[in-house]
Amino acid sequence: MVWGGIAKFKKPMPPSTQMIATVQEEGAEELTSDIATLKIRNYIFGLKQTDFFWQMLGVAEILCGLFLISQYLGFVGALMLVPITLNIFFMHLFLEPEDIGELIQTGLLLAANLLLIGKEYRHWKHLIWIKPFS
């Protein structure tokens, strides 16, 4: 997670009109030849186009990764990572269903995250199973 967060800051952010200019220059036929790739590029470009979400995602990944490494705040890091790992898994499930390797990798990432939360079940189970007053 830390490495993935740092990688989001390595490349400069493209201007918000880059995808439109690319389609106009190269022609829609060349870009739409592989629909799956186009969907992924559009999805990630949409995240980058907001001018803040891609960086915020990078900061969240770095922070949660450091929490996991610290072990003291590991449970908090695992809880904060659930929406991120779920989003990564669903992106690959729905936009790249034919790439089994990526699905397995992201599925294992999500499973590991859920196992870290499940490991602490005895500490948070009282939040779910509230005994009624008698």
DRENVEX-907653 format. One record per atom (N, C-alpha, C): residue in three letters; residue number from 1; x, y, z. Coordinates in steps of 0.001 Angstrom, whole numbers, plus 500000, padded with zeros to 6 digits. Example, Ala and Ser with C-alpha at 12.3 -4.5 7.8 and 13.67 -1.06 7.14 Angstrom:
BEGIN
type;seq;u;v;w
ALA;1;513190;494310;507800
ALA;1;512300;495500;507800
ALA;1;513200;496700;507800
SER;2;512850;497750;507080
SER;2;513670;498940;507140
SER;2;512900;500030;507870
//
This chain:
BEGIN
type;seq;u;v;w
MET;1;500822;498804;500000
MET;1;500000;500000;500000
MET;1;500865;501260;500000
VAL;2;501921;501244;500784
VAL;2;502796;502426;500831
VAL;2;503415;502668;499461
TRP;3;503905;501602;498825
TRP;3;504517;501759;497518
TRP;3;503500;502257;496492
GLY;4;502274;501724;496524
GLY;4;501225;502163;495601
GLY;4;500859;503624;495805
GLY;5;500864;504082;497054
GLY;5;500580;505489;497336
GLY;5;501683;506407;496833
ILE;6;502930;505976;497019
ILE;6;504058;506788;496552
ILE;6;504063;506868;495029
ALA;7;503700;505773;494374
ALA;7;503684;505743;492902
ALA;7;502697;506751;492320
LYS;8;501681;507126;493069
LYS;8;500694;508090;492570
LYS;8;501267;509504;492463
PHE;9;502395;509754;493087
PHE;9;503006;511076;493036
PHE;9;504205;511139;492103
LYS;10;504611;510032;491511
LYS;10;505808;510001;490675
LYS;10;505614;510670;489320
LYS;11;504454;510462;488710
LYS;11;504206;511030;487386
LYS;11;503464;512349;487533
PRO;12;503755;513317;486662
PRO;12;502995;514570;486731
PRO;12;501544;514348;486328
MET;13;500663;515145;486904
MET;13;499238;515022;486610
MET;13;498948;515546;485204
PRO;14;498177;514786;484403
PRO;14;497826;515251;483065
PRO;14;496779;516356;483162
PRO;15;496780;517258;482187
PRO;15;495720;518264;482189
PRO;15;494369;517599;481972
SER;16;493311;518261;482445
SER;16;491987;517641;482400
SER;16;491450;517456;480986
THR;17;492050;518080;480008
THR;17;491579;517930;478625
THR;17;492428;516942;477817
GLN;18;493338;516236;478464
GLN;18;494258;515354;477748
GLN;18;493534;514225;477017
MET;19;492579;513565;477641
MET;19;491893;512445;477001
MET;19;491102;512917;475785
ILE;20;490472;514069;475895
ILE;20;489713;514609;474757
ILE;20;490653;514922;473605
ALA;21;491789;515527;473906
ALA;21;492762;515851;472859
ALA;21;493332;514582;472237
THR;22;493563;513549;473041
THR;22;494094;512291;472522
THR;22;493103;511635;471568
VAL;23;491836;511659;471915
VAL;23;490812;511074;471042
VAL;23;490739;511841;469727
GLN;24;490821;513165;469787
GLN;24;490734;513974;468573
GLN;24;491959;513777;467687
GLU;25;493150;513632;468297
GLU;25;494378;513472;467513
GLU;25;494488;512080;466898
GLU;26;494273;511042;467720
GLU;26;494488;509679;467253
GLU;26;493281;509091;466550
GLY;27;492131;509644;466797
GLY;27;490919;509081;466213
GLY;27;490293;508075;467151
ALA;28;489018;508072;467196
ALA;28;488288;507204;468128
ALA;28;488460;505727;467786
GLU;29;488699;505399;466496
GLU;29;488814;503994;466111
GLU;29;490008;503331;466771
GLU;30;491140;504037;466825
GLU;30;492347;503450;467406
GLU;30;492184;503246;468909
LEU;31;491566;504193;469597
LEU;31;491428;504091;471050
LEU;31;490367;503078;471463
THR;32;489341;502914;470644
THR;32;488262;502003;471021
THR;32;488484;500591;470517
SER;33;489661;500304;469947
SER;33;489911;498953;469469
SER;33;489920;497956;470621
ASP;34;490363;498362;471781
ASP;34;490336;497505;472963
ASP;34;489457;498199;474004
ILE;35;488199;497802;474068
ILE;35;487206;498448;474931
ILE;35;487589;498341;476402
ALA;36;488117;497186;476828
ALA;36;488489;497007;478238
ALA;36;489568;498004;478647
THR;37;490577;498167;477806
THR;37;491643;499124;478102
THR;37;491100;500540;478133
LEU;38;490209;500865;477219
LEU;38;489619;502200;477171
LEU;38;488815;502483;478439
LYS;39;488065;501486;478923
LYS;39;487288;501678;480152
LYS;39;488202;501966;481339
ILE;40;489278;501215;481456
ILE;40;490214;501417;482569
ILE;40;490882;502777;482462
ARG;41;491322;503142;481257
ARG;41;491967;504456;481070
ARG;41;491004;505579;481416
ASN;42;489760;505464;480997
ASN;42;488768;506498;481301
ASN;42;488487;506579;482795
TYR;43;488423;505429;483461
TYR;43;488153;505408;484901
TYR;43;489281;506101;485672
ILE;44;490514;505690;485387
ILE;44;491653;506286;486097
ILE;44;491819;507745;485699
PHE;45;491585;508071;484436
PHE;45;491663;509471;484011
PHE;45;490627;510315;484742
GLY;46;489429;509756;484954
GLY;46;488398;510479;485708
GLY;46;488835;510762;487130
LEU;47;489522;509806;487760
LEU;47;490035;510028;489115
LEU;47;491101;511120;489128
LYS;48;491957;511116;488108
LYS;48;493026;512120;488043
LYS;48;492493;513494;487662
GLN;49;491422;513531;486891
GLN;49;490887;514789;486368
GLN;49;490358;515712;487454
THR;50;489968;515174;488595
THR;50;489416;516005;489669
THR;50;490464;516938;490280
ASP;51;491737;516672;490013
ASP;51;492867;517465;490517
ASP;51;493116;517283;492008
PHE;52;492369;516418;492685
PHE;52;492665;516178;494095
PHE;52;492477;514720;494494
PHE;53;491588;513993;493845
PHE;53;491256;512649;494320
PHE;53;492426;511686;494195
TRP;54;493167;511742;493107
TRP;54;494281;510816;492898
TRP;54;495336;511017;493984
GLN;55;495633;512276;494315
GLN;55;496595;512554;495379
GLN;55;496043;512146;496743
MET;56;494756;512396;496976
MET;56;494146;512014;498241
MET;56;494189;510496;498402
LEU;57;493959;509761;497343
LEU;57;494036;508310;497376
LEU;57;495460;507868;497700
GLY;58;496438;508535;497116
GLY;58;497838;508220;497412
GLY;58;498186;508467;498864
VAL;59;497738;509590;499409
VAL;59;497993;509900;500819
VAL;59;497312;508869;501718
ALA;60;496079;508495;501388
ALA;60;495354;507502;502192
ALA;60;496063;506150;502151
GLU;61;496555;505745;500982
GLU;61;497267;504476;500884
GLU;61;498556;504499;501692
ILE;62;499294;505587;501632
ILE;62;500536;505708;502399
ILE;62;500236;505674;503892
LEU;63;499263;506467;504324
LEU;63;498922;506541;505740
LEU;63;498434;505192;506270
CYS;64;497520;504550;505553
CYS;64;496996;503247;505992
CYS;64;498091;502183;505967
GLY;65;498950;502231;504961
GLY;65;500067;501289;504911
GLY;65;501003;501450;506088
LEU;66;501279;502688;506462
LEU;66;502123;502936;507640
LEU;66;501433;502469;508916
PHE;67;500112;502654;508993
PHE;67;499361;502149;510143
PHE;67;499488;500626;510239
LEU;68;499387;499938;509106
LEU;68;499509;498483;509104
LEU;68;500909;498037;509525
ILE;69;501913;498766;509064
ILE;69;503288;498429;509415
ILE;69;503534;498633;510905
SER;70;502916;499659;511491
SER;70;503159;499989;512894
SER;70;502647;498912;513850
GLN;71;501695;498105;513445
GLN;71;501084;497056;514246
GLN;71;500253;497618;515398
TYR;72;500642;498730;515972
TYR;72;499869;499334;517049
TYR;72;498557;499879;516508
LEU;73;498607;500489;515319
LEU;73;497427;501051;514672
LEU;73;496982;500203;513482
GLY;74;497380;498944;513467
GLY;74;497075;498065;512343
GLY;74;495590;497884;512097
PHE;75;494812;497765;513169
PHE;75;493368;497587;513017
PHE;75;492731;498829;512388
VAL;76;493154;499998;512814
VAL;76;492634;501248;512243
VAL;76;493008;501336;510763
GLY;77;494246;500981;510439
GLY;77;494676;500989;509046
GLY;77;493883;500015;508198
ALA;78;493616;498831;508744
ALA;78;492835;497828;508000
ALA;78;491407;498308;507785
LEU;79;490811;498935;508793
LEU;79;489453;499472;508626
LEU;79;489411;500570;507567
MET;80;490400;501441;507604
MET;80;490429;502540;506629
MET;80;490693;502030;505215
LEU;81;491355;500886;505084
LEU;81;491683;500343;503764
LEU;81;490547;499559;503115
VAL;82;489507;499218;503864
VAL;82;488417;498419;503287
VAL;82;487821;499080;502041
PRO;83;487417;500350;502075
PRO;83;486842;500916;500845
PRO;83;487848;501003;499697
ILE;84;489114;501197;500022
ILE;84;490131;501295;498970
ILE;84;490351;499931;498323
THR;85;490552;498890;499131
THR;85;490788;497565;498560
THR;85;489541;497016;497870
LEU;86;488378;497337;498387
LEU;86;487131;496919;497746
LEU;86;486993;497582;496374
ASN;87;487312;498852;496293
ASN;87;487260;499580;495025
ASN;87;488269;499008;494028
ILE;88;489474;498701;494488
ILE;88;490492;498126;493602
ILE;88;490013;496777;493069
PHE;89;489473;495945;493953
PHE;89;488990;494629;493525
PHE;89;487840;494754;492529
PHE;90;486863;495608;492839
PHE;90;485724;495763;491931
PHE;90;486133;496368;490595
MET;91;487110;497283;490608
MET;91;487575;497844;489344
MET;91;488112;496734;488449
HIS;92;488922;495848;489020
HIS;92;489464;494750;488219
HIS;92;488394;493715;487871
LEU;93;487453;493484;488769
LEU;93;486395;492508;488505
LEU;93;485502;492950;487353
PHE;94;485122;494231;487332
PHE;94;484171;494694;486324
PHE;94;484822;495267;485069
LEU;95;486048;495792;485183
LEU;95;486681;496387;484014
LEU;95;487709;495464;483347
GLU;96;488222;494477;484088
GLU;96;489205;493541;483545
GLU;96;488877;492106;483946
PRO;97;487683;491621;483691
PRO;97;487343;490279;484177
PRO;97;488160;489163;483527
GLU;98;488749;489405;482371
GLU;98;489509;488362;481693
GLU;98;490919;488197;482249
ASP;99;491421;489154;483010
ASP;99;492771;489075;483578
ASP;99;492695;488381;484942
ILE;100;492792;487076;484926
ILE;100;492628;486266;486137
ILE;100;493725;486555;487160
GLY;101;494935;486795;486704
GLY;101;496039;487081;487617
GLY;101;495780;488320;488465
GLU;102;495293;489377;487828
GLU;102;494972;490607;488562
GLU;102;493817;490388;489526
LEU;103;492824;489611;489097
LEU;103;491691;489318;489976
LEU;103;492140;488550;491213
ILE;104;493009;487581;491029
ILE;104;493513;486814;492168
ILE;104;494326;487705;493096
GLN;105;495193;488539;492511
GLN;105;496032;489425;493319
GLN;105;495189;490414;494124
THR;106;494235;491053;493476
THR;106;493416;492032;494201
THR;106;492446;491344;495152
GLY;107;491981;490147;494797
GLY;107;491129;489379;495708
GLY;107;491881;488975;496966
LEU;108;493146;488582;496817
LEU;108;493964;488244;497983
LEU;108;494237;489478;498845
LEU;109;494416;490613;498199
LEU;109;494617;491862;498940
LEU;109;493375;492183;499775
LEU;110;492205;492053;499179
LEU;110;490959;492295;499899
LEU;110;490764;491259;501009
ALA;111;491045;489999;500716
ALA;111;490895;488940;501727
ALA;111;491848;489162;502901
ALA;112;493084;489553;502612
ALA;112;494036;489822;503694
ALA;112;493556;490979;504555
ASN;113;493011;491992;503918
ASN;113;492490;493140;504662
ASN;113;491341;492713;505569
LEU;114;490428;491912;505046
LEU;114;489293;491447;505848
LEU;114;489741;490492;506958
LEU;115;490774;489700;506700
LEU;115;491309;488818;507741
LEU;115;491937;489616;508881
LEU;116;492607;490712;508556
LEU;116;493176;491565;509610
LEU;116;492084;492160;510492
ILE;117;490953;492493;509873
ILE;117;489826;493012;510656
ILE;117;489181;491889;511458
GLY;118;489014;490729;510824
GLY;118;488412;489592;511504
GLY;118;489240;489095;512676
LYS;119;490540;489269;512581
LYS;119;491431;488848;513666
LYS;119;491116;489578;514969
GLU;120;490603;490779;514868
GLU;120;490278;491595;516043
GLU;120;488792;491521;516404
TYR;121;488105;490480;515937
TYR;121;486665;490364;516128
TYR;121;486246;490477;517598
ARG;122;486985;489864;518479
ARG;122;486601;489887;519896
ARG;122;486607;491297;520475
HIS;123;487342;492208;519847
HIS;123;487400;493587;520342
HIS;123;486239;494447;519846
TRP;124;485679;494122;518690
TRP;124;484614;494972;518144
TRP;124;483269;494269;518003
LYS;125;483164;493011;518403
LYS;125;481896;492291;518243
LYS;125;480768;492909;519068
HIS;126;481087;493543;520197
HIS;126;480045;494169;521015
HIS;126;479390;495353;520307
LEU;127;480033;495886;519292
LEU;127;479442;496983;518515
LEU;127;478330;496479;517599
ILE;128;478378;495201;517250
ILE;128;477389;494629;516345
ILE;128;476289;493902;517112
TRP;129;476671;493099;518069
TRP;129;475715;492279;518818
TRP;129;475384;492960;520134
ILE;130;474450;493878;520103
ILE;130;474034;494604;521297
ILE;130;472924;493807;521973
LYS;131;473121;493523;523250
LYS;131;472118;492777;524009
LYS;131;470949;493690;524329
PRO;132;469726;493203;524115
PRO;132;468556;494035;524453
PRO;132;468387;494151;525968
PHE;133;467801;495268;526373
PHE;133;467530;495472;527800
PHE;133;466409;494531;528245
SER;134;466556;493967;529427
SER;134;465512;493059;529908
SER;134;464732;493642;531060
//
